Amino acid sequence: MTTTLANNLVHAFEVYRPDGDRLSALNDANNSYGHGEGAVGYAWAEGVPVFEHGDEGHTTLAIPSLREQECRGVIALHCRESEGLCGAFEVWRRNERGELGIDKGWYPGLQRLEQVSRYIKFPRRAGLPGRVWDDRFPRVLGGLEDSKNFVRVAAARSERLGSALGVPFMGKPPELDAVLLMLNTRERPIARAMEVWSRDLATGQLKIVSADYGPHAELAAESRRLTLRLGEGIAGHVYRDLVPWSTSDLLGFEFPRGERFANAGLTSGLGFPVFIGADLVACVNLYL
Protein backbone atom coordinates (compact mmCIF):
# COMPACT_ATOMS: atom_id res chain seq x y z
CA MET A 1 0.00 0.00 0.00
CA THR A 2 1.40 3.37 -1.05
CA THR A 3 0.46 6.40 1.06
CA THR A 4 0.55 9.67 -0.89
CA LEU A 5 1.11 13.13 0.57
CA ALA A 6 0.65 16.68 -0.69
CA ASN A 7 3.03 19.63 -0.36
CA ASN A 8 5.85 17.61 1.15
CA LEU A 9 9.33 16.57 0.00
CA VAL A 10 8.14 13.04 0.74
CA HIS A 11 5.26 12.69 -1.73
CA ALA A 12 4.60 9.01 -0.91
CA PHE A 13 5.83 6.26 1.39
CA GLU A 14 5.60 2.48 1.55
CA VAL A 15 6.21 -0.11 4.25
CA TYR A 16 7.82 -3.41 3.21
CA ARG A 17 7.79 -6.52 5.39
CA PRO A 18 9.24 -10.04 5.13
CA ASP A 19 7.27 -12.32 2.80
CA GLY A 20 9.13 -15.59 2.34
CA ASP A 21 12.43 -14.78 0.66
CA ARG A 22 11.22 -11.32 -0.44
CA LEU A 23 10.01 -8.06 1.06
CA SER A 24 6.43 -7.15 0.11
CA ALA A 25 4.60 -3.85 0.48
CA LEU A 26 2.01 -3.74 3.23
CA ASN A 27 -1.34 -4.89 1.77
CA ASP A 28 0.16 -5.28 -1.72
CA ALA A 29 1.96 -8.60 -2.23
CA ASN A 30 2.47 -7.80 -5.93
CA ASN A 31 4.83 -4.97 -4.96
CA SER A 32 7.89 -6.86 -3.71
CA TYR A 33 11.68 -6.97 -3.87
CA GLY A 34 14.27 -9.68 -3.42
CA HIS A 35 17.60 -9.39 -1.66
CA GLY A 36 19.65 -6.74 -3.50
CA GLU A 37 16.81 -5.70 -5.87
CA GLY A 38 16.11 -1.98 -6.21
CA ALA A 39 16.57 0.49 -3.38
CA VAL A 40 14.47 -1.64 -1.01
CA GLY A 41 16.39 -4.84 -1.67
CA TYR A 42 19.74 -3.05 -1.62
CA ALA A 43 18.98 -1.48 1.78
CA TRP A 44 18.13 -4.99 3.00
CA ALA A 45 21.46 -6.31 1.68
CA GLU A 46 23.58 -3.42 2.99
CA GLY A 47 21.82 -2.90 6.32
CA VAL A 48 22.05 0.89 6.02
CA PRO A 49 19.86 3.56 4.37
CA VAL A 50 20.15 3.72 0.58
CA PHE A 51 19.35 6.50 -1.91
CA GLU A 52 18.07 5.83 -5.41
CA HIS A 53 17.99 8.89 -7.66
CA GLY A 54 15.57 8.95 -10.58
CA ASP A 55 14.48 11.42 -13.24
CA GLU A 56 12.99 14.89 -12.74
CA GLY A 57 14.29 15.34 -9.19
CA HIS A 58 12.80 12.13 -7.82
CA THR A 59 14.72 10.32 -5.07
CA THR A 60 13.84 7.26 -2.99
CA LEU A 61 15.32 6.72 0.46
CA ALA A 62 15.05 3.14 1.72
CA ILE A 63 15.49 2.69 5.48
CA PRO A 64 16.03 -0.91 6.70
CA SER A 65 15.35 -2.45 10.11
CA LEU A 66 17.65 -5.43 10.75
CA ARG A 67 17.48 -7.66 13.81
CA GLU A 68 20.99 -9.10 13.79
CA GLN A 69 21.12 -10.39 10.18
CA GLU A 70 17.34 -10.78 9.78
CA CYS A 71 15.58 -8.00 7.89
CA ARG A 72 12.36 -7.11 9.69
CA GLY A 73 11.29 -4.54 7.12
CA VAL A 74 12.16 -1.50 5.02
CA ILE A 75 10.54 1.94 4.87
CA ALA A 76 10.64 3.56 1.41
CA LEU A 77 10.29 7.36 1.30
CA HIS A 78 9.61 8.60 -2.23
CA CYS A 79 10.80 12.20 -2.50
CA ARG A 80 10.79 14.87 -5.17
CA GLU A 81 12.33 18.31 -5.43
CA SER A 82 9.86 21.14 -5.78
CA GLU A 83 10.15 24.91 -5.47
CA GLY A 84 9.72 26.04 -1.87
CA LEU A 85 10.23 22.57 -0.37
CA CYS A 86 13.48 22.22 1.58
CA GLY A 87 15.01 19.58 3.82
CA ALA A 88 17.82 17.06 4.00
CA PHE A 89 18.63 13.41 4.54
CA GLU A 90 22.21 12.43 5.40
CA VAL A 91 24.03 9.13 5.91
CA TRP A 92 27.15 9.40 8.08
CA ARG A 93 29.66 6.54 8.21
CA ARG A 94 32.93 5.87 10.02
CA ASN A 95 36.14 6.70 8.14
CA GLU A 96 39.65 5.29 8.49
CA ARG A 97 40.33 7.63 11.44
CA GLY A 98 37.32 6.38 13.37
CA GLU A 99 35.26 9.54 12.85
CA LEU A 100 31.89 10.00 11.20
CA GLY A 101 32.06 11.67 7.79
CA ILE A 102 29.31 12.31 5.29
CA ASP A 103 28.84 9.31 3.02
CA LYS A 104 25.73 10.31 1.09
CA GLY A 105 23.24 13.13 1.36
CA TRP A 106 20.31 14.83 -0.34
CA TYR A 107 19.84 18.57 0.30
CA PRO A 108 17.07 20.11 -1.83
CA GLY A 109 17.03 23.85 -1.18
CA LEU A 110 19.77 23.67 1.48
CA GLN A 111 22.96 24.33 -0.49
CA ARG A 112 24.85 26.00 2.37
CA LEU A 113 24.24 23.05 4.65
CA GLU A 114 25.41 20.72 1.89
CA GLN A 115 28.65 22.66 1.43
CA VAL A 116 29.44 22.82 5.15
CA SER A 117 28.70 19.13 5.68
CA ARG A 118 31.39 18.03 3.20
CA TYR A 119 34.14 19.19 5.54
CA ILE A 120 32.79 18.27 8.97
CA LYS A 121 33.78 15.14 10.88
CA PHE A 122 32.16 13.92 14.07
CA PRO A 123 34.18 12.07 16.72
CA ARG A 124 32.24 9.91 19.13
CA ARG A 125 29.82 11.99 21.26
CA ALA A 126 30.33 15.10 19.09
CA GLY A 127 27.20 16.68 17.64
CA LEU A 128 23.99 14.78 17.00
CA PRO A 129 25.63 12.02 14.88
CA GLY A 130 28.34 11.44 17.48
CA ARG A 131 25.84 11.32 20.31
CA VAL A 132 23.61 8.83 18.48
CA TRP A 133 26.75 6.75 17.83
CA ASP A 134 27.81 6.77 21.48
CA ASP A 135 24.33 6.12 22.85
CA ARG A 136 23.50 3.55 20.15
CA PHE A 137 20.03 5.02 20.37
CA PRO A 138 17.90 7.29 18.14
CA ARG A 139 17.32 10.87 19.15
CA VAL A 140 15.10 13.79 18.14
CA LEU A 141 16.60 17.25 18.56
CA GLY A 142 14.56 20.45 18.32
CA GLY A 143 15.53 24.12 18.35
CA LEU A 144 18.52 23.59 16.06
CA GLU A 145 19.11 27.32 15.60
CA ASP A 146 20.10 27.63 19.27
CA SER A 147 21.13 24.09 20.18
CA LYS A 148 24.55 23.43 21.73
CA ASN A 149 24.23 19.84 20.50
CA PHE A 150 24.03 20.84 16.83
CA VAL A 151 27.53 21.64 15.55
CA ARG A 152 26.35 23.23 12.28
CA VAL A 153 24.34 25.87 14.12
CA ALA A 154 25.36 28.73 11.78
CA ALA A 155 24.03 26.78 8.80
CA ALA A 156 20.91 25.92 10.81
CA ARG A 157 20.22 29.62 11.35
CA SER A 158 20.80 30.63 7.74
CA GLU A 159 18.71 27.72 6.40
CA ARG A 160 16.04 28.11 9.14
CA LEU A 161 16.35 24.52 10.29
CA GLY A 162 14.00 23.56 13.10
CA SER A 163 14.53 19.93 14.10
CA ALA A 164 16.52 16.80 13.35
CA LEU A 165 16.28 13.06 13.84
CA GLY A 166 19.30 10.76 14.20
CA VAL A 167 19.07 6.96 13.91
CA PRO A 168 21.92 4.44 14.37
CA PHE A 169 22.48 1.42 12.13
CA MET A 170 24.65 -1.39 13.43
CA GLY A 171 27.04 -3.59 11.50
CA LYS A 172 28.56 -7.02 12.12
CA PRO A 173 29.36 -7.48 15.02
CA PRO A 174 27.05 -4.90 16.61
CA GLU A 175 29.34 -1.89 16.08
CA LEU A 176 28.09 1.30 14.49
CA ASP A 177 27.92 1.16 10.70
CA ALA A 178 26.03 4.38 9.92
CA VAL A 179 23.90 7.20 11.30
CA LEU A 180 20.92 8.57 9.38
CA LEU A 181 19.98 12.22 9.93
CA MET A 182 16.75 13.83 8.78
CA LEU A 183 16.73 17.64 8.95
CA ASN A 184 13.53 19.69 8.89
CA THR A 185 13.05 23.37 8.11
CA ARG A 186 10.71 25.36 10.30
CA GLU A 187 8.32 26.47 7.57
CA ARG A 188 7.94 23.23 5.57
CA PRO A 189 9.23 20.27 7.61
CA ILE A 190 9.59 16.82 6.05
CA ALA A 191 8.05 15.32 9.19
CA ARG A 192 5.68 17.66 11.02
CA ALA A 193 6.12 15.62 14.19
CA MET A 194 8.75 13.04 15.21
CA GLU A 195 8.93 10.72 18.20
CA VAL A 196 11.28 8.14 19.68
CA TRP A 197 9.53 5.54 21.85
CA SER A 198 11.14 3.06 24.23
CA ARG A 199 9.90 0.45 26.68
CA ASP A 200 10.00 1.09 30.43
CA LEU A 201 11.50 -2.09 31.86
CA ALA A 202 9.78 -1.55 35.22
CA THR A 203 6.22 -1.20 33.88
CA GLY A 204 6.48 -2.82 30.45
CA GLN A 205 4.74 0.21 28.95
CA LEU A 206 6.00 2.38 26.12
CA LYS A 207 6.85 6.03 26.58
CA ILE A 208 8.30 8.87 24.54
CA VAL A 209 11.96 9.60 25.27
CA SER A 210 12.51 12.39 22.71
CA ALA A 211 10.19 14.20 20.32
CA ASP A 212 9.49 17.36 18.38
CA TYR A 213 6.05 18.64 17.38
CA GLY A 214 6.87 22.00 15.81
CA PRO A 215 4.09 24.51 16.55
CA HIS A 216 1.57 21.89 17.69
CA ALA A 217 1.65 22.62 21.43
CA GLU A 218 -1.56 20.76 22.35
CA LEU A 219 -0.39 17.60 20.57
CA ALA A 220 3.00 17.89 22.30
CA ALA A 221 1.49 18.27 25.77
CA GLU A 222 -0.82 15.27 25.47
CA SER A 223 1.77 13.07 23.77
CA ARG A 224 4.47 13.60 26.40
CA ARG A 225 2.09 12.35 29.11
CA LEU A 226 1.05 9.30 27.12
CA THR A 227 2.02 5.69 27.79
CA LEU A 228 1.11 2.77 25.52
CA ARG A 229 0.78 -0.97 25.88
CA LEU A 230 1.75 -3.47 23.23
CA GLY A 231 -0.66 -3.24 20.29
CA GLU A 232 -1.69 0.37 21.01
CA GLY A 233 -0.88 3.06 18.46
CA ILE A 234 1.87 2.84 15.89
CA ALA A 235 4.60 2.33 18.49
CA GLY A 236 2.65 -0.41 20.25
CA HIS A 237 2.17 -2.29 16.98
CA VAL A 238 5.86 -1.98 16.11
CA TYR A 239 6.89 -3.30 19.52
CA ARG A 240 4.37 -6.12 19.42
CA ASP A 241 5.17 -7.35 15.90
CA LEU A 242 8.83 -6.25 15.52
CA VAL A 243 8.09 -4.84 12.04
CA PRO A 244 7.39 -1.35 10.60
CA TRP A 245 3.83 -0.05 10.67
CA SER A 246 1.95 2.77 8.97
CA THR A 247 -1.51 4.31 8.94
CA SER A 248 -3.40 6.98 7.03
CA ASP A 249 -5.98 7.19 9.86
CA LEU A 250 -4.24 8.78 12.83
CA LEU A 251 -7.60 9.92 14.18
CA GLY A 252 -8.69 6.33 14.80
CA PHE A 253 -5.34 4.56 15.13
CA GLU A 254 -3.73 6.86 17.70
CA PHE A 255 -6.49 6.88 20.33
CA PRO A 256 -6.74 8.77 22.70
CA ARG A 257 -4.76 11.58 21.03
CA GLY A 258 -6.22 11.11 17.55
CA GLU A 259 -8.21 14.34 17.75
CA ARG A 260 -5.02 16.26 18.48
CA PHE A 261 -3.51 14.89 15.27
CA ALA A 262 -6.68 15.84 13.37
CA ASN A 263 -6.61 19.37 14.79
CA ALA A 264 -2.99 19.67 13.61
CA GLY A 265 -3.99 18.53 10.12
CA LEU A 266 -2.08 15.26 10.42
CA THR A 267 -3.58 12.06 9.00
CA SER A 268 -0.59 9.82 8.08
CA GLY A 269 2.18 8.32 10.16
CA LEU A 270 4.71 5.51 10.10
CA GLY A 271 6.93 3.80 12.63
CA PHE A 272 9.95 1.54 12.32
CA PRO A 273 11.90 -0.53 14.86
CA VAL A 274 15.52 0.16 15.81
CA PHE A 275 17.49 -2.91 16.84
CA ILE A 276 20.87 -3.25 18.52
CA GLY A 277 21.80 -6.84 17.77
CA ALA A 278 18.72 -8.90 18.65
CA ASP A 279 17.30 -6.28 21.03
CA LEU A 280 14.53 -3.88 20.04
CA VAL A 281 15.64 -0.66 21.75
CA ALA A 282 13.32 1.93 20.21
CA CYS A 283 10.59 2.78 17.74
CA VAL A 284 10.87 5.89 15.58
CA ASN A 285 7.57 7.50 14.54
CA LEU A 286 7.27 10.05 11.73
CA TYR A 287 4.06 12.00 11.16
CA LEU A 288 4.00 13.36 7.64
N, C-alpha and C positions, 0 to 999 in steps of 0.2 A: 504494500500500500504506500503510495506516494502522497505526502502531505505538502500542499502548495501554499505559498505565502505571498503577500503583496507588499511592495515598498520596503523590501529588505534585501541585503546582500545575499542572504540565503533565500532563494526563491522556492526551494523545495527540499524536503529531506525524506530519507527512507531508513528503516531499521531492518537489518539482516540478521537472521538467526541460523544456528546449525540445522541442517536438513540432510541427514545422511552424510555423504562426503562432499556436500556443497553448503553454501550459505544462501538462504532464500529470503526474499523480502516478506515482511510481516503481512499476512493475508493475501499474498500473491506468489504462489509457488512457481509460477512461470518466469518470474524475475529472479534469477539465481546466478551464482558465480562459483566456480571451482577454485581450488588453491592456486594462487598466482594469476587468476584471470581478472582483467580490468583493475580499476582502483580498489574495489572491494576485496577481490581475491589477493591482490598484491599486499594490501594492508594486513590481511590475515597471514600471509607468508612472512612478511617482514616484522610484524609485531609492533609497528610504530605507525603514526599517521602518515598518509600518502596523498600527495596532490596529483590530480590529472587535469591538465589544461587542454581545453577544447577551442573551438572557433568562437569568434564574436564575443570575447571576454568571458566565456564560460569556464568555470573551474569547479571540480569536485574534490572535496576533502573527505577522505575515508578514515574513520577513527576506530581502531580495533579494541576489543576487550579480550585479553588472553588470561586464562587461569592456568598458570604454568605454561605448558605448550598447547593447551586446548583452547581453541577459539570459541568464545561464548557469544560472539556477535560483532557486528560492525555497524556503525552509524555513518551514513553517507549524506553529506551536506552539499547540495548543488547550488553553486553560487554564480553570480553574474555581475559584471561591472556595469554601473549605471550612474549617470550624472547625479551628484548630490548624495550618493551612498558611499560611505567611507567605513573602513575597519581593517583589521589585520588578523591573519593567522600565521603563527611562526612555529617551526620545529627546531629546537635547540638540541645539539648532541655533543657528547664529550670529544675533545680533540686529543692530540698526542701529548699535550701538557696537562691533561686531566681537568681542563676547564670546559665550560659549556660555550660553544660558538654557534652562530646561526647556520643551520644546515639548509633549510628551505623556508621560504616565506611568501606571503601574498599580501600586498599592501595597497589595495585600490584607494586612491585619494589621499594616501598618507606617505608622500614621497620623502619628506624630511625624516620621518621615523625609519623608513627603509634605509636611507643613507646612513643614519647614525648606527643602526643595528649591525651593519656590516663590520664595524670595527670594535664592537663591544664583546668582551668575554666575561663570563660569570664563574668565579670560583665557587666552591661549595658554600652555601649559606648567603651568598651575595645576590641581592635583588630577588625578584619573584622567582625566576628560574632556579637560582641557587638554593632558595629556601625550600621550594618544592622538592628539589633533589635531596636535600639533607633530611627533610621530614618524611620523604617517600609517601607523600600525601597531597591530594589536590587542595587548591586554595583559591578563593575568590578575594580580590582586592579592589576596593572602591576608592574614590577620591584620589585618582592617580596624579592630578595636577599638584597636590600638596603632600603626597605620600613619601615618607622617608624610606619605604621599602621598594620604591620604584626608581631604579637608577636613572632611567631616561626621562626624568621629570621635566626637563626643558622642552623636549620633544612633545611630551604629554600636554604641556601648556599650549604650545603653538598649534598642535593638531586637535586640541580640545578633547583629549581622551578622558573618559570617565571611569571605566572599570576594566578589570582584566581577570581572566581565569587561567590558572596553571594546572596541568595534569601530568603526572609522571607515568612513564612507560618503562617497564623493567625488561632486562635482557636475560641471558642464560650464562651463569646462575643469576639469582635475583639481584643484579646490580643495575643501576640506572642506565638505560639505553637512550632515552630521549625525554624531553619536556615539551608539551604542546602549550602554547599561549594563544588565547583569543583576546583581542583588544577591541573594546567598544568605544565609539565616540559618544559624547553626551547627547547630541541632537538626534542621531539616527543609529542607535546601538544595534549590533547584530543580534544579541540576545537582550531582551528588555528586562529580564530578570534571570539571575543565576544562583544556584544553591549547591552546596556540598553537604550531603547527609552522611551520618555515621551512626553506628549502633552503640548504645549505652550498655556496656557489659553488665552493669548492676541490675538494670531493669529490663533489658532485652528490647527496649523501644528505640525507635529511630529519632534522631534530632538533628537540627541544622547546626553545623559548626562554622560555616562561613557563607556569606550570601551578599548579593547586591540587588536592589530593586529599583534603582534610579529614582524617579520622582514619586513612586507609588508608595507613599508613607503608610497608608492603611493596610496594604498587602504586606508590607514589611513588618509592621507591628504584630499582626495576627500570625504570620508565618514563624516569627522567631519564638513565639510561645508554644508552637505546635509540636506534638510528638505523634509518631505513627507506629502502628503495629505492622507486622508482616502482612502483605496483601492490601494495605491501605495506600492510596495515592500512587504516583509514579515510583517514588522511592521504595515504598513497601512492596510493590510488584517486582522491582529490580532485585531487592534483597531476598525475596521469597524464591524467585525463579533463577537468579544468577544470570540473567540475560538483559539486554536493552529493552526498553519499553517506550511507547509513544502514545499520544492521544491528541485528537482534535476537539475534545470535549472537556476542557478543564473545568467548566461549570459543574458537570456531573462527576467527573473522575476525581477531582481534588476536594471532595467534601472534607471538612466543613468550610474551607476557605474559597470554594468555587466562585461565590458571588464577588469576592474581592478581585479575583482574576477577571471576571466579566466586567466589573466596573473599570478596570485598568485597560480594557480592550484586548485582553489576552485570551486566546482560544486554544492554542497549540503548544504542546510541550513534549520534551523527550528526556529520557534519563538513561545513563549507561554505567555499568559497574566498573570500578577500579580495583584491580587485584594486585597484591604483592605476593608473588609465588602462588600458593593455593588459597590464600586468605583474601576474602572480600573486605576491603578496608573502608570503602566509601562508594557513594552513588553521586554522580554529577547530574544535576537537572538544568536544562536550558529551556527557557520559555521565550518563544519566538513570535 
